[in-house]
Amino acid sequence: MDLVDTLRKKIDVLEDGEYVPGLKAVLLHIETAFRHLSRGQEIDDDTAFTDAIYRTNQAFEGSVKEAYRVLAGHDPAKKRPFDIENYLEQNNIFRSRVLSQLTTYRTEWRNPSAHDYKLDFDESEAFLAIVSVSAFACLLLDQIAERLAYTRSQAEAEAQKAALEASLAQTLNAGLLVRVTELLNQFCAIHLPSLSSSGKATESQVVGALHGFLSSAAPELAVQTEARLNAEKSFRADLLVSRGAEKVVVELKRRLMKQSYANAVAQVEHYLLIGGIKDGILLFLPDAPSDMERLDAVVPGIDGRLVVLSPVGFNPSLNRTAPGLRPPAVG
């Protein structure tokens, strides 16, 4: 994987904002760190490896500052990195995966190099530092993209709130599975995020947009993204929607192929099983705003229910032959 290219693409899909110059500076620091690494490898200049880590430190601190700007909504100017990091941690701003990468980089590379000016680093340490800060920046950019999409989608839904309330009024007092299914139908038909200049919206952007839409159209619902389903396992659903004791797992997919369809069904069934949740929705996202077709099925073994939503025109025979998917019993 080309880490620099991955980072560049994650920045390119973001809409313009004050955070863009800072994120591009982060990318430049990582590119420069790679060049220092190459220089050290090519001409046996060991100082280049230490130079690489000083650059990754700059990338790390720049990433944290832009996260503070976007995720916390505060200007990082004149704020010490120490204070920003404490704020982000104490207020649970970072997701667990992002926080894990932050802790790793800060403990292994930033703190030692910042507090002991006599330290020198070798080639392996420079390489690991670059990979570590790149992983941190990638995960952080996904969270930033999701938050920006959330804010934009929420505002768009608020502007159409009266029309949304009218169209969704019949499901207000319905069961949660019915309510969320109709909300997803509305989202796909009207509120699917527009394409970025570089192509399709990313999965992080779609998750953020859906979360923002739900927060406005159905404020009575509690929505978690990247929701951990079991404390002892690392399985996470794209969204977990709750209302009182009712819960619905929502999993998003981008492609419609026979093998991936069957795997996606099995994935949601597994999520329901390990999470002790009865209801799930598998949403195959359309490429553009579209009406959706619905298939209802039972989940064997847990008395569960699964709703599959796919764009109109998707081959219905594929739905009915997917392994593990059974239509609900009649009567």
Rosetta silent file (secondary structure, phi, psi, omega in degrees, C-alpha in Angstrom):
SEQUENCE: MDLVDTLRKKIDVLEDGEYVPGLKAVLLHIETAFRHLSRGQEIDDDTAFTDAIYRTNQAFEGSVKEAYRVLAGHDPAKKRPFDIENYLEQNNIFRSRVLSQLTTYRTEWRNPSAHDYKLDFDESEAFLAIVSVSAFACLLLDQIAERLAYTRSQAEAEAQKAALEASLAQTLNAGLLVRVTELLNQFCAIHLPSLSSSGKATESQVVGALHGFLSSAAPELAVQTEARLNAEKSFRADLLVSRGAEKVVVELKRRLMKQSYANAVAQVEHYLLIGGIKDGILLFLPDAPSDMERLDAVVPGIDGRLVVLSPVGFNPSLNRTAPGLRPPAVG
SCORE:     score description
SCORE:     0.000 S_00000001
   1 L     0.000  135.252  175.172    0.000    0.000    0.000 S_00000001
   2 L   -86.666  101.974 -175.166    1.243    3.510   -0.856 S_00000001
   3 H   -63.833  -39.734 -179.838    0.632    5.327    2.427 S_00000001
   4 H   -63.653  -43.179  178.872    1.313    8.764    0.984 S_00000001
   5 H   -64.904  -38.793  177.576   -1.165    8.197   -1.856 S_00000001
   6 H   -61.887  -45.804  178.588   -3.762    6.917    0.614 S_00000001
   7 H   -62.363  -43.456 -179.216   -3.359   10.022    2.775 S_00000001
   8 H   -60.336  -43.296 -179.990   -3.535   12.304   -0.240 S_00000001
   9 H   -64.954  -37.434  179.524   -6.793   10.737   -1.418 S_00000001
  10 H   -67.344  -31.083  176.136   -8.335   11.043    2.046 S_00000001
  11 H   -76.715  -39.779 -175.855   -7.516   14.757    2.062 S_00000001
  12 H   -62.574  -30.129 -177.669   -8.679   15.324   -1.520 S_00000001
  13 L   -78.900  -10.400 -178.443  -12.234   14.112   -0.818 S_00000001
  14 L   -75.980  145.087  173.702  -12.742   16.670    1.958 S_00000001
  15 L   -72.212  158.491 -177.130  -14.664   19.836    1.238 S_00000001
  16 L   -62.362  144.874  178.302  -12.733   23.093    1.509 S_00000001
  17 L  -175.226  174.686 -178.320  -12.198   24.503    4.981 S_00000001
  18 L   -62.608  -21.942 -176.880   -9.653   26.027    7.358 S_00000001
  19 H   -77.901  -19.359 -173.575   -8.389   22.553    8.166 S_00000001
  20 H   -63.296  -48.144  178.871   -7.214   21.742    4.610 S_00000001
  21 H   -58.261  -39.118  178.586   -3.901   23.689    4.647 S_00000001
  22 H   -65.196  -39.971  179.270   -2.961   22.061    7.950 S_00000001
  23 H   -69.971  -34.667  175.669   -3.764   18.582    6.680 S_00000001
  24 H   -67.912  -32.469  175.435   -1.763   19.199    3.508 S_00000001
  25 H   -66.703  -37.997  175.374    1.148   20.266    5.717 S_00000001
  26 H   -58.576  -46.678  178.566    0.816   16.937    7.568 S_00000001
  27 H   -59.424  -43.020 -179.748    1.037   15.135    4.228 S_00000001
  28 H   -62.988  -40.505  178.083    4.120   17.141    3.276 S_00000001
  29 H   -62.407  -39.855  179.728    5.863   16.249    6.551 S_00000001
  30 H   -69.972  -40.804  174.995    5.209   12.542    5.938 S_00000001
  31 H   -58.752  -42.385 -179.912    6.429   12.786    2.338 S_00000001
  32 H   -67.500  -37.006  176.854    9.582   14.481    3.597 S_00000001
  33 H   -61.093  -40.861  176.463   10.053   11.806    6.259 S_00000001
  34 H   -62.718  -38.944  179.288    9.993    9.166    3.519 S_00000001
  35 H   -66.086  -39.504  175.802   12.614   11.128    1.592 S_00000001
  36 H   -61.687  -42.661  178.744   14.859   11.280    4.679 S_00000001
  37 H   -59.622  -45.579  179.299   14.441    7.516    5.084 S_00000001
  38 H   -62.721  -40.518  179.200   15.432    6.963    1.451 S_00000001
  39 H   -61.690  -43.885  179.192   18.440    9.252    1.824 S_00000001
  40 H   -63.425  -35.999 -179.799   19.641    7.332    4.845 S_00000001
  41 H   -72.090  -35.238 -172.275   19.238    4.033    3.013 S_00000001
  42 H   -83.339  -34.205 -174.325   20.988    5.194   -0.160 S_00000001
  43 H  -122.167   17.816  178.321   24.048    7.007    1.182 S_00000001
  44 L    53.195   43.371  177.106   24.501    5.462    4.631 S_00000001
  45 L  -102.169   97.033 -175.852   23.660    8.736    6.364 S_00000001
  46 L   -64.799  -24.799  179.513   22.400    7.673    9.784 S_00000001
  47 H   -65.682  -23.270 -179.575   21.403   11.228   10.696 S_00000001
  48 H   -63.884  -30.780 -179.462   18.690   11.020    8.030 S_00000001
  49 H   -69.851  -38.438  174.974   16.771    8.501   10.130 S_00000001
  50 H   -67.474  -39.072  176.267   16.620   10.897   13.077 S_00000001
  51 H   -59.274  -38.397  179.504   15.582   13.665   10.659 S_00000001
  52 H   -61.031  -41.215 -178.215   12.740   11.427    9.504 S_00000001
  53 H   -71.267  -33.788  174.329   11.412   11.098   13.042 S_00000001
  54 H   -62.785  -35.143  176.432   11.542   14.845   13.614 S_00000001
  55 H   -70.145  -40.459  178.432    9.348   15.170   10.528 S_00000001
  56 H   -65.993  -30.332  174.530    6.905   12.503   11.724 S_00000001
  57 H   -61.883  -42.043  177.757    6.665   14.422   15.012 S_00000001
  58 H   -63.804  -40.576  178.198    5.558   17.474   13.030 S_00000001
  59 H   -63.490  -40.410  179.861    3.016   15.358   11.161 S_00000001
  60 H   -62.461  -50.246 -177.275    1.718   13.972   14.446 S_00000001
  61 H   -67.729  -35.753  176.219    1.266   17.363   16.086 S_00000001
  62 H   -64.853  -40.179  177.813   -0.289   18.827   12.940 S_00000001
  63 H   -60.763  -44.517 -178.434   -2.787   15.965   12.794 S_00000001
  64 H   -65.067  -40.225  179.871   -3.772   16.502   16.408 S_00000001
  65 H   -64.630  -41.949  179.879   -4.221   20.248   15.892 S_00000001
  66 H   -71.964  -29.298  172.766   -6.498   19.806   12.879 S_00000001
  67 H   -64.715  -40.887  177.626   -8.485   17.183   14.771 S_00000001
  68 H   -61.204  -39.793 -179.708   -8.945   19.740   17.549 S_00000001
  69 H   -65.231  -46.230 -173.293  -10.177   22.257   14.958 S_00000001
  70 H   -85.535  -50.496 -172.136  -12.703   19.920   13.315 S_00000001
  71 H   -79.234  -32.065  179.145  -13.770   17.434   15.989 S_00000001
  72 L   -99.142  -16.689  178.967  -13.750   19.782   18.977 S_00000001
  73 L    75.414   26.093 -178.521  -14.669   22.932   17.066 S_00000001
  74 L  -122.445  150.808  177.789  -11.852   25.016   18.551 S_00000001
  75 L   -78.194  123.784 -178.230   -9.022   27.024   17.002 S_00000001
  76 L   -79.431   -6.321 -178.481   -5.680   25.320   17.768 S_00000001
  77 L   -59.153  135.768  177.564   -3.702   28.550   17.326 S_00000001
  78 L    66.790   12.703  175.288   -1.691   29.458   20.427 S_00000001
  79 L  -100.025  135.195  177.297   -2.663   26.187   22.099 S_00000001
  80 L   -71.717  141.784  176.644    0.102   23.931   23.382 S_00000001
  81 H   -52.904  -38.880  179.412    0.114   20.393   21.916 S_00000001
  82 H   -58.603  -45.101 -178.870    0.035   19.042   25.478 S_00000001
  83 H   -67.882  -39.188  179.001   -3.173   20.949   26.253 S_00000001
  84 H   -64.294  -45.840 -179.556   -4.808   19.926   22.972 S_00000001
  85 H   -62.093  -42.547  178.404   -3.996   16.254   23.481 S_00000001
  86 H   -61.704  -42.231 -179.625   -5.325   16.357   27.052 S_00000001
  87 H   -62.747  -47.289 -177.736   -8.550   17.991   25.905 S_00000001
  88 H   -63.090  -37.213  179.670   -9.135   15.459   23.143 S_00000001
  89 H   -74.370  -47.071 -175.397   -8.491   12.528   25.482 S_00000001
  90 H   -67.696  -26.133 -179.817  -10.408   13.796   28.503 S_00000001
  91 L   -99.952   13.176  175.882  -13.470   14.652   26.416 S_00000001
  92 L    52.551   42.665 -179.363  -13.457   11.311   24.580 S_00000001
  93 L   -74.733  -40.345 -176.833  -13.159   13.015   21.198 S_00000001
  94 L   -82.470  142.602  169.853  -11.088   10.286   19.589 S_00000001
  95 L   -67.737  162.916 -175.496  -12.474    6.879   18.729 S_00000001
  96 H   -60.334  -39.268 -179.593  -10.776    3.955   20.411 S_00000001
  97 H   -66.345  -40.972  178.790   -8.812    3.005   17.281 S_00000001
  98 H   -66.545  -44.166 -179.619   -7.565    6.558   16.793 S_00000001
  99 H   -62.032  -38.113  178.445   -6.708    6.896   20.464 S_00000001
 100 H   -61.774  -43.718  179.053   -4.754    3.637   20.356 S_00000001
 101 H   -68.415  -37.632  176.102   -2.642    4.906   17.457 S_00000001
 102 H   -60.096  -46.882 -178.848   -2.124    8.263   19.155 S_00000001
 103 H   -62.801  -41.604  179.717   -0.889    6.565   22.314 S_00000001
 104 H   -61.307  -50.142 -177.427    1.443    4.296   20.360 S_00000001
 105 H   -65.800  -44.375 -177.118    3.086    7.087   18.412 S_00000001
 106 H   -63.501  -41.203 -177.168    3.358    9.449   21.347 S_00000001
 107 H   -73.253  -42.139 -173.054    4.835    6.802   23.656 S_00000001
 108 H   -83.837  -32.000 -170.142    7.215    5.172   21.194 S_00000001
 109 H  -125.578  -54.238 -173.027    8.425    8.129   19.138 S_00000001
 110 H   -63.852  -52.445 -176.452    7.279   11.654   19.978 S_00000001
 111 H   -63.032  -47.222  178.272    7.998   11.694   23.713 S_00000001
 112 H   -60.141  -43.585 -176.968   11.447   10.030   23.553 S_00000001
 113 H   -73.162  -29.819 -179.034   12.647   12.225   20.679 S_00000001
 114 H   -78.848  -28.090 -172.656   11.218   15.424   22.159 S_00000001
 115 H  -102.493   -5.997  178.287   12.609   14.918   25.665 S_00000001
 116 L  -137.291   96.782 -175.129   16.093   13.610   24.896 S_00000001
 117 L   -70.057   -9.371 -179.554   17.966   15.662   22.310 S_00000001
 118 L   -89.181   -6.529 -177.463   20.892   13.217   22.389 S_00000001
 119 L   -70.492  140.550  169.083   18.873   10.316   20.964 S_00000001
 120 L  -120.663  149.137 -177.700   19.647    8.961   17.514 S_00000001
 121 L  -119.672  150.324 -179.098   17.354    6.602   15.633 S_00000001
 122 L   -99.124 -176.830 -175.161   18.156    3.852   13.178 S_00000001
 123 H   -60.870  -45.225 -178.252   16.549    2.809    9.905 S_00000001
 124 H   -63.629  -40.216 -179.908   14.037    0.381   11.444 S_00000001
 125 H   -66.654  -40.070  177.780   12.910    2.948   14.015 S_00000001
 126 H   -63.471  -43.854  179.182   12.451    5.607   11.335 S_00000001
 127 H   -60.750  -46.887 -179.365   10.424    3.215    9.193 S_00000001
 128 H   -64.031  -37.314  178.670    8.197    2.219   12.113 S_00000001
 129 H   -64.288  -41.468  179.447    7.673    5.853   13.093 S_00000001
 130 H   -64.897  -45.244  178.903    6.554    6.748    9.557 S_00000001
 131 H   -63.180  -41.279 -178.341    4.156    3.802    9.386 S_00000001
 132 H   -63.865  -48.287 -178.359    2.818    4.592   12.859 S_00000001
 133 H   -70.170  -31.531  177.213    2.123    8.277   12.198 S_00000001
 134 H   -66.409  -41.867  177.282    0.660    7.447    8.762 S_00000001
 135 H   -62.425  -43.526  177.646   -1.763    4.945   10.324 S_00000001
 136 H   -59.537  -47.751 -178.043   -2.744    7.532   12.925 S_00000001
 137 H   -64.171  -39.145  179.340   -3.302   10.203   10.264 S_00000001
 138 H   -62.309  -48.498 -179.975   -5.355    7.838    8.065 S_00000001
 139 H   -64.790  -38.465  179.837   -7.703    6.847   10.878 S_00000001
 140 H   -66.780  -39.758  178.155   -7.970   10.444   12.019 S_00000001
 141 H   -63.496  -35.993  175.322   -8.817   11.635    8.511 S_00000001
 142 H   -62.123  -42.074 -179.708  -11.645    9.092    8.369 S_00000001
 143 H   -68.631  -38.126  177.305  -13.061   10.486   11.609 S_00000001
 144 H   -64.143  -45.773  179.489  -12.677   14.060   10.344 S_00000001
 145 H   -60.007  -40.749  179.672  -14.399   13.180    7.048 S_00000001
 146 H   -64.948  -43.170 -179.565  -17.249   11.554    8.944 S_00000001
 147 H   -64.778  -41.979  179.060  -17.726   14.572   11.211 S_00000001
 148 H   -63.516  -41.374  178.401  -17.766   17.030    8.306 S_00000001
 149 H   -66.218  -38.427  176.584  -20.317   14.889    6.448 S_00000001
 150 H   -57.411  -50.568 -175.848  -22.410   14.645    9.632 S_00000001
 151 H   -62.623  -44.010 -179.343  -22.530   18.428   10.040 S_00000001
 152 H   -66.059  -45.779 -178.613  -23.423   19.064    6.423 S_00000001
 153 H   -65.540  -39.970  178.248  -26.105   16.372    6.260 S_00000001
 154 H   -60.225  -43.524  179.663  -27.648   17.462    9.542 S_00000001
 155 H   -64.567  -41.665  178.715  -27.946   21.041    8.262 S_00000001
 156 H   -63.545  -40.752  179.274  -29.509   19.883    4.985 S_00000001
 157 H   -68.437  -37.533  178.099  -32.042   17.738    6.848 S_00000001
 158 H   -61.285  -37.188 -179.439  -32.882   20.589    9.222 S_00000001
 159 H   -67.479  -20.399  179.947  -33.683   22.772    6.212 S_00000001
 160 L  -116.376   24.998 -170.267  -36.247   20.157    5.103 S_00000001
 161 H   -60.604  -42.399 -177.682  -37.433   19.160    8.557 S_00000001
 162 H   -62.551  -44.410  179.987  -41.138   19.889    8.053 S_00000001
 163 H   -66.511  -38.200  178.539  -41.326   17.822    4.860 S_00000001
 164 H   -64.865  -44.770  179.688  -39.366   14.987    6.471 S_00000001
 165 H   -59.948  -39.450  179.864  -41.624   14.899    9.522 S_00000001
 166 H   -66.676  -43.690 -176.827  -44.689   14.699    7.285 S_00000001
 167 H   -72.520  -22.978 -177.230  -43.308   11.879    5.138 S_00000001
 168 H  -104.288    3.500 -173.032  -42.143    9.902    8.174 S_00000001
 169 H   -58.573  -36.555 -175.954  -45.153   10.574   10.438 S_00000001
 170 H   -67.997  -20.077 -178.430  -46.673    7.106    9.928 S_00000001
 171 H  -100.405    0.534 -174.577  -43.569    5.389   11.334 S_00000001
 172 L   -57.914  -40.517 -178.282  -43.119    7.624   14.384 S_00000001
 173 L  -105.015   12.048  179.129  -44.833    5.163   16.722 S_00000001
 174 L   -79.984  172.287  175.146  -43.930    2.012   14.792 S_00000001
 175 L   -60.144  158.185 -174.331  -41.383   -0.570   15.904 S_00000001
 176 H   -62.601  -38.872 -179.483  -37.771    0.510   15.646 S_00000001
 177 H   -61.628  -42.153  178.548  -36.968   -1.788   12.699 S_00000001
 178 H   -65.047  -44.311 -178.660  -39.844   -0.296   10.686 S_00000001
 179 H   -61.669  -48.440 -176.720  -38.871    3.246   11.672 S_00000001
 180 H   -69.361  -36.973  178.251  -35.206    2.876   10.762 S_00000001
 181 H   -59.433  -45.248 -179.904  -35.976    1.075    7.490 S_00000001
 182 H   -68.282  -35.248  175.606  -38.145    3.953    6.309 S_00000001
 183 H   -61.921  -42.139  178.915  -35.526    6.478    7.412 S_00000001
 184 H   -66.931  -37.125  175.083  -32.910    4.669    5.331 S_00000001
 185 H   -59.149  -44.425  179.133  -35.284    4.626    2.349 S_00000001
 186 H   -64.401  -41.991 -179.884  -35.650    8.396    2.655 S_00000001
 187 H   -61.028  -46.813 -177.293  -31.909    8.884    3.001 S_00000001
 188 H   -69.740  -31.118 -177.015  -31.113    6.862   -0.121 S_00000001
 189 H   -79.872  -30.957 -169.259  -33.866    8.482   -2.179 S_00000001
 190 H  -128.638  -35.677 -166.957  -33.214   12.103   -1.257 S_00000001
 191 H  -111.794    9.937  177.815  -30.265   12.701    1.081 S_00000001
 192 L   -57.470  132.942 -176.423  -27.452   10.515   -0.221 S_00000001
 193 L   -62.276  143.969 -179.816  -24.295   12.681   -0.155 S_00000001
 194 L   -70.738  161.420 -179.543  -23.211   14.130   -3.479 S_00000001
 195 L   -69.053  145.803  172.937  -20.050   12.985   -5.179 S_00000001
 196 E   -81.178  173.268 -179.504  -16.793   14.689   -4.327 S_00000001
 197 L   -64.058  -21.268 -177.068  -14.548   16.116   -7.019 S_00000001
 198 L   -99.989    5.448  178.473  -12.489   12.916   -6.895 S_00000001
 199 E   130.967 -147.861 -177.223  -15.374   10.470   -7.266 S_00000001
 200 L   -64.667  151.391  170.987  -17.745    8.661   -4.919 S_00000001
 201 L   -62.586  144.188  179.854  -18.205    9.713   -1.338 S_00000001
 202 L   -74.910  166.655  178.152  -16.111    7.537    0.955 S_00000001
 203 H   -61.019  -40.015  177.987  -17.656    5.084    3.392 S_00000001
 204 H   -60.126  -40.451  179.491  -16.724    7.395    6.282 S_00000001
 205 H   -67.789  -39.093  179.158  -18.541   10.263    4.579 S_00000001
 206 H   -66.904  -42.949  177.804  -21.648    8.164    3.939 S_00000001
 207 H   -60.398  -44.647  178.916  -21.721    6.962    7.563 S_00000001
 208 H   -63.631  -42.487  179.493  -21.347   10.548    8.765 S_00000001
 209 H   -63.808  -41.992  178.492  -24.035   11.811    6.398 S_00000001
 210 H   -64.394  -42.208  177.920  -26.456    9.085    7.494 S_00000001
 211 H   -60.971  -45.163  179.119  -25.745    9.829   11.154 S_00000001
 212 H   -63.459  -40.312  177.780  -26.352   13.550   10.586 S_00000001
 213 H   -61.601  -46.723 -178.975  -29.579   12.831    8.709 S_00000001
 214 H   -64.042  -36.465 -178.434  -30.875   10.580   11.499 S_00000001
 215 H   -64.008  -29.008  178.738  -30.008   13.136   14.181 S_00000001
 216 H   -91.345  -47.047 -174.939  -32.297   15.660   12.497 S_00000001
 217 H   -73.763  -27.989 -178.164  -35.028   13.473   11.017 S_00000001
 218 L  -140.540   69.014 -175.380  -35.386   11.213   14.085 S_00000001
 219 L   -65.051  -13.002  179.255  -33.937   12.988   17.140 S_00000001
 220 L   -76.120  -11.309 -177.763  -35.637   10.478   19.446 S_00000001
 221 L   -94.282  144.177  172.332  -33.182    7.800   18.316 S_00000001
 222 E   -97.435  128.089 -175.620  -29.721    7.212   19.781 S_00000001
 223 E  -124.182  127.768  173.506  -27.149    6.493   17.075 S_00000001
 224 E  -116.059  137.675  172.517  -23.632    5.141   17.525 S_00000001
 225 E  -104.344  151.402 -174.152  -21.135    4.772   14.695 S_00000001
 226 E    48.028   49.195 -174.316  -18.441    2.093   14.746 S_00000001
 227 E   -77.199  124.608  176.006  -20.390    0.614   17.648 S_00000001
 228 E   -71.160  129.151 -174.099  -18.657   -2.155   19.571 S_00000001
 229 L   -95.170  -17.943 -177.942  -21.063   -5.086   19.785 S_00000001
 230 L  -150.900  128.879 -176.153  -19.320   -7.171   22.410 S_00000001
 231 L   -62.501  -25.217 -176.506  -16.936   -6.045   25.133 S_00000001
 232 L   -93.798   -6.240 -178.172  -14.775   -9.131   24.657 S_00000001
 233 L  -129.940  161.401 -175.112  -14.485   -8.912   20.856 S_00000001
 234 L   -95.935   14.265 -178.848  -13.453   -6.212   18.417 S_00000001
 235 L   -70.664  132.847 -179.976  -16.476   -6.498   16.117 S_00000001
 236 E  -131.044  134.564  174.860  -18.004   -3.113   15.284 S_00000001
 237 E   -88.159  151.925  176.888  -21.170   -2.298   13.359 S_00000001
 238 E   -57.612  -47.681  175.460  -21.286    0.709   11.051 S_00000001
 239 E  -141.241  146.869  171.209  -24.236    2.022   13.053 S_00000001
 240 E  -126.756  116.483 -176.882  -26.195    0.890   16.078 S_00000001
 241 E  -105.683  131.553 -176.358  -29.565    2.609   16.451 S_00000001
 242 E  -129.670  149.923  170.868  -31.381    2.446   19.798 S_00000001
 243 E  -149.738  104.173 -173.659  -34.704    3.555   21.247 S_00000001
 244 L    63.373 -128.208 -179.640  -35.264    2.429   24.784 S_00000001
 245 L   -84.804  -10.223 -178.614  -34.657   -1.326   24.895 S_00000001
 246 E   -79.951  141.654  177.089  -34.961   -1.707   21.105 S_00000001
 247 E  -139.982  145.236  175.993  -31.790   -1.926   19.014 S_00000001
 248 E  -135.255  126.355  173.173  -31.087   -2.235   15.289 S_00000001
 249 E   -85.397  133.664  176.664  -27.714   -2.974   13.714 S_00000001
 250 E  -122.062  123.370  178.839  -27.149   -1.188   10.389 S_00000001
 251 E  -119.719  130.307 -178.310  -24.360   -2.338    8.074 S_00000001
 252 E  -102.257  140.940  176.388  -23.490   -0.453    4.871 S_00000001
 253 E  -134.571  149.291 -175.707  -22.033   -2.015    1.739 S_00000001
 254 L  -100.800  -25.581 -173.122  -20.889   -0.408   -1.503 S_00000001
 255 L  -118.032  150.348 -179.980  -20.861   -3.283   -4.020 S_00000001
 256 L  -119.306   89.074  175.394  -23.479   -5.729   -5.219 S_00000001
 257 L  -129.083  153.777 -171.799  -21.875   -9.002   -6.267 S_00000001
 258 H   -57.217  -47.212 -177.151  -23.139  -12.510   -5.612 S_00000001
 259 H   -69.161  -43.562 -179.022  -20.267  -13.611   -3.373 S_00000001
 260 H   -67.965  -29.618  177.738  -20.016  -10.334   -1.461 S_00000001
 261 H   -63.798  -48.425  179.678  -23.800  -10.338   -0.999 S_00000001
 262 H   -62.523  -41.020  178.971  -23.759  -13.709    0.707 S_00000001
 263 H   -64.494  -38.387 -179.601  -20.801  -12.676    2.865 S_00000001
 264 H   -65.700  -41.452  176.877  -22.556   -9.447    3.860 S_00000001
 265 H   -59.937  -47.499 -179.700  -25.673  -11.341    4.951 S_00000001
 266 H   -62.170  -36.672  179.758  -23.546  -13.718    7.033 S_00000001
 267 H   -62.875  -47.186 -179.166  -21.689  -10.747    8.549 S_00000001
 268 H   -66.313  -40.484  176.836  -24.864   -9.044    9.768 S_00000001
 269 H   -58.928  -40.282  178.878  -26.247  -12.328   11.114 S_00000001
 270 H   -65.746  -41.489  178.264  -22.984  -12.784   13.040 S_00000001
 271 H   -59.884  -42.597  178.704  -23.191   -9.244   14.420 S_00000001
 272 H   -62.269  -41.574 -178.111  -26.714   -9.912   15.675 S_00000001
 273 H   -64.476  -51.239 -176.053  -25.597  -13.141   17.310 S_00000001
 274 H   -73.013  -23.814 -179.719  -22.558  -11.764   19.161 S_00000001
 275 H   -91.391   -5.730 -177.640  -24.364   -8.567   20.128 S_00000001
 276 L    63.387   35.913 -176.320  -27.490  -10.298   21.430 S_00000001
 277 L  -114.412  140.696 -173.559  -29.559   -8.096   19.100 S_00000001
 278 L   -87.891  -29.571 -169.467  -32.680   -9.284   17.283 S_00000001
 279 E  -120.803  140.381  178.178  -32.947   -6.859   14.363 S_00000001
 280 E  -145.072  156.445  176.251  -30.569   -5.808   11.607 S_00000001
 281 E  -129.784  128.904  174.313  -30.536   -3.928    8.319 S_00000001
 282 E  -105.813  114.256 -175.017  -28.131   -4.587    5.466 S_00000001
 283 E  -110.710  112.916  172.333  -28.022   -1.514    3.253 S_00000001
 284 E   -89.498  113.170 -172.551  -26.464   -1.720   -0.204 S_00000001
 285 L   -72.987  136.449  173.537  -25.826    1.895   -1.095 S_00000001
 286 L   -76.180  160.682  177.662  -26.854    3.179   -4.523 S_00000001
 287 L   -75.538  -23.036  178.900  -24.336    5.135   -6.592 S_00000001
 288 L  -145.113  161.910  178.981  -26.807    8.022   -6.836 S_00000001
 289 L   -47.599  131.794 -170.929  -30.073    8.929   -5.045 S_00000001
 290 L  -156.536  149.296  167.001  -32.466    6.056   -5.733 S_00000001
 291 L   -69.122  154.084 -174.425  -35.611    4.309   -4.588 S_00000001
 292 E  -119.223  147.746  171.940  -34.826    1.083   -2.765 S_00000001
 293 E   -97.292  148.516 -175.064  -36.129   -2.465   -2.893 S_00000001
 294 E  -123.304  137.074  171.655  -36.703   -4.329    0.348 S_00000001
 295 E  -126.423  126.325  176.648  -36.383   -7.977    1.311 S_00000001
 296 E  -101.161  138.731 -179.935  -37.448   -9.183    4.758 S_00000001
 297 E  -146.661  162.190  174.428  -35.992  -12.376    6.179 S_00000001
 298 E   -96.373  152.561  175.246  -35.639  -14.272    9.425 S_00000001
 299 E  -104.846  110.123 -174.186  -32.299  -14.931   11.067 S_00000001
 300 L   -64.315  143.811  173.709  -32.261  -18.604   12.066 S_00000001
 301 L    94.307  -22.965 -178.631  -31.315  -19.570   15.578 S_00000001
 302 L  -126.885    7.222 -177.172  -32.001  -16.262   17.327 S_00000001
 303 L    55.286   40.806 -177.188  -35.558  -15.487   16.214 S_00000001
 304 E   -98.837  170.366  179.765  -34.110  -12.412   14.553 S_00000001
 305 E  -127.018  138.284  179.008  -35.197  -10.245   11.661 S_00000001
 306 E  -128.686  128.588  173.889  -33.091   -8.944    8.796 S_00000001
 307 E  -108.607  128.097  176.235  -34.094   -6.292    6.281 S_00000001
 308 E  -109.865  122.646  177.398  -32.033   -6.031    3.092 S_00000001
 309 E  -111.560  128.609  179.961  -32.291   -2.759    1.185 S_00000001
 310 E  -141.164  156.123 -178.865  -30.817   -2.558   -2.316 S_00000001
 311 E   -59.858  146.012  176.609  -31.215   -0.169   -5.257 S_00000001
 312 L   -56.779  133.677 -179.646  -34.179   -0.700   -7.531 S_00000001
 313 L   101.504  -11.300  174.833  -33.201   -2.966  -10.396 S_00000001
 314 L   -66.237  137.081 -174.125  -30.838   -5.122   -8.396 S_00000001
 315 L   -56.026  108.371 -177.207  -31.406   -8.765   -9.413 S_00000001
 316 H   -65.435  -25.949  179.604  -34.053  -10.031   -6.935 S_00000001
 317 H   -64.697  -28.325  178.017  -33.156  -13.678   -7.573 S_00000001
 318 H   -65.528  -39.132  178.777  -29.791  -12.976   -5.994 S_00000001
 319 H   -59.327  -43.834 -170.813  -31.545  -11.897   -2.814 S_00000001
 320 H   -81.016  -12.411 -178.735  -33.544  -15.070   -2.530 S_00000001
 321 H  -107.996    0.532 -179.182  -30.669  -17.453   -3.170 S_00000001
 322 L   -63.990  132.249 -179.892  -28.101  -15.914   -0.854 S_00000001
 323 L   -57.060  138.791  174.972  -26.879  -18.538    1.660 S_00000001
 324 L    86.046   -9.632 -176.870  -28.311  -18.112    5.140 S_00000001
 325 L  -101.117  118.510 -178.032  -31.144  -15.834    4.022 S_00000001
 326 E  -122.292  134.696  177.023  -34.608  -17.267    4.569 S_00000001
 327 L   -65.732  152.926 -179.957  -37.914  -15.515    3.910 S_00000001
 328 L   -63.368  147.306  179.143  -40.126  -15.076    6.945 S_00000001
 329 L   -65.658  143.343  178.253  -42.503  -17.870    7.726 S_00000001
 330 L   -85.866  134.289  179.989  -46.090  -17.356    6.575 S_00000001
 331 L    80.377    0.000    0.000  -48.660  -17.343    9.321 S_00000001
